[in-house]
Amino acid sequence: MDWFARDFDCEAYFDIYRGKEREAATEGPALAACLDLPAGARVLDLPCGWGRLRPHLLARGYTSVGGDLSALNLRRHAVEHPGPTVRLDLRALPFRDRSADGVLCAYTSWGYFRTLEENLQQLREFARVLRPGGALVLDLVGRDGTARAIARVEGDWLDLEEDGVPYRERVRWSPDRRRVRTDRLCRGSRFQHDIWLPTDREAREALAAAGLALDRTWGGYLGEPLERLSERWIYRAVKPG
């Protein structure tokens, strides 16, 4: 089973990521603003998780449809942030061509798949469902800043805590140093995230290969410029009209 099909469908996942609900108060308005679409725009939140960004998309005046592979996350979404959702694979979206004004892909949710072709297919699907002039906002962790942070602890098991819930974590690069592998132990469950972190150049080239034109970039949720060591690399790309 692929790690993303397993890890996000486990109850202990919510313990490790409890802080994301609070962080959404900053991330949500910022990412909704990065979309820069008119009120009433139809935005696909992909993947949507348990819907933590939905209230901020609605506050911006957008209509929002969430999609995720995790049935567990979608059930929580229905309870806490009711709205239209669909279970899906990011490589084959169940939406018509040119049916959305915007796509939001937040919190480093690109790079899950094992091959470059599969990761490109995710971007191509985003481009396919966008209307001409529609925008994708791709929010990634900055590779170079992450590499600097990993260098201090790579391979070490760390004892951490999230809102009083203890867990253990170990972060390593793959042998080719293209993917970050994060092992976590929490409440008897083991998580093994394995995510490709592209260089800035690779991210830009992938967007172009998917048929999207890069419009703007940011290096954080406060509108900072994108720099090599920025914590976030946020890209706004547009489908040509």
Steps between C-alpha positions, in 0.01 A plus 500: 500500500625850418595700809247777429214250479599360840627792709215746450232240574619433858345665807843577652570724199265754655704499821826576322342782297281660766685828456392531136154614606651801683745567219212515255405835653814642334540269202136503388451875443846527344452217251146611415641846423777347287233349274392860425170404340168688495227423750293204391796320345487120520810372679607137535684431828726207404572316719266647757576281804240567766406836348703736718541751213136494385377778737767735367414429138135572578595819687669621182172452314600185313294186465706200606503132407738274692662183378716245681598134486451450875151384594582574865586862424191543287277372780649754741462768230128425477457547875720802566491687167190385311509552127540314171786250494606204288739213557761505226849424372693817415628337180148455356260769621126428466423851372419621149748691289498876568259464791690695770623856542769405750686209654664521841767239576623584850750369754747323269238273344691467174787253478329201661540266204800284421572618147540839340238405242238434769575830671477680165169325438362659817588846366360412156172402664493832684554678168233292326224590743586872506319742276717727284622774731450278805768477764683228688664583833766245586629529858822308567754484779823663382754232410815690594376621837375151575839353408670735745259396779539128425878522509489563875296191587510262203453140605443579868182394678351806673244498781235759413155605616196652334238647735598258776518196272854352493648347187841412358636624170797429273578687175732375227579568137461224245835371365474730196409794729190584298236376745452562872395198705336573834430217744265568791381279785180603678249301708630171365476612137794552265498761224751507216457808282718499186476827304697636205622852571575667165748779453350837412607445140338156490173638637493775238586258220227259611236773500604598147498137387142471628397795282480759777659845491672614819347827613624579851703346781528551876737376768249491785143558611567868574588574139877476538701470178599148401867447578721192509464452878135606525292273725225475239517506122159612376428514128199650322471366146232584244345299219551704185183641346 
